[in-house]
Amino acid sequence: MFNKTLEEGHRKMFQKELSKEELEKFQTFQEELLYWNERMNLTAITDEREIAIKHMLDSLSPLKEEGVMEKGKVIDIGTGAGFPGIPLKIMRPSLEMTLLDSLQKRLNFLKGVIEKLGLENITTLHGRAEDYGRAPEHRETYDYAVSRAVARLPVLLEYALPFVKVGGFFICQKGPGVMEELEASTKALEVLGGEVVRIEEVALPFVERGHHMIMIKKTAETPKKYPRQAGKPGKSPL
Ligand SMILES: C[S@@+](CC[C@H](N)C(=O)[O-])C[C@H]1O[C@@H](n2cnc3c(N)ncnc32)[C@H](O)[C@@H]1O
């Protein structure tokens, strides 16, 4: 059921077949997710078909944009059980992927997944986005930041934009409240050096509800005082 849904759904979304190797990797990831989900809290979605659609295919939606994430350094902020970072890495093995989360046990799960799938050029990073966003080895060094289901946009921008090089992009997915979140983000975009370049409605195969993909270009360096200390962006968003 998982494989069939993923294959058909991928074909509908991208008009392209998944290779045998890609399919095997997705399947192993799904099996690991379900196995470990019995032992720790990884996902509320446990139906195989739903995992294929709402986790795997949903994570791939940035790839619908032509020329996006063909190569370069990517950070997935608040990756949780590996979404969208692992599916993106399966489809684009040449990406240099960093999976960031503040929960160590989820990263331990991901280290196992990375080994089982034989993925290379992928690392896990334990801690808060606000702290790594100030660290010179991470600040403004990524071509892309991605993030799904982590925070409202004004908060998320303060987590994400400090990681992105000027000229790079932050890509996130948002549900029905997208326009309201965008309106609330005017100040954050201006202060942190970002500009919305695309808002795309993404339809997911087999289900009614899709989402919006927002592409934000980093247009200027983020001032040194951002991100503020851990917890502050969430408590008092820009
Ligand atoms: C609701 S989960 C979403 C996980 C995954 N992105 C997905 O779409 O399934 C949010 C994740 O973000 C992490 N997180 C929240 N705030 C964070 C922060 N400031 N820095 C790093 N990770 C954070 C949490 O630990 C959690 O794993």
The ligand as an ORCA input file, in Angstrom:
! r2SCAN-3c Opt
* xyz 0 1
  C       5.740     19.541     15.203
  S       7.385     18.977     15.010
  C       7.540     18.968     13.252
  C       8.602     18.025     12.790
  C       8.801     17.919     11.272
  N       9.376     19.131     10.729
  C       7.522     17.548     10.555
  O       7.035     18.355      9.769
  O       7.010     16.427     10.769
  C       8.406     20.373     15.473
  C       9.855     20.015     15.738
  O      10.599     21.220     15.841
  C      11.523     21.121     16.910
  N      11.767     22.508     17.356
  C      10.858     23.400     17.803
  N      11.444     24.585     18.084
  C      12.770     24.433     17.792
  C      13.911     25.311     17.878
  N      13.782     26.555     18.323
  N      15.114     24.837     17.484
  C      15.236     23.548     17.045
  N      14.207     22.684     16.955
  C      12.977     23.119     17.331
  C      10.820     20.217     17.929
  O      11.738     19.559     18.770
  C      10.061     19.240     17.024
  O      10.806     18.082     16.755
*
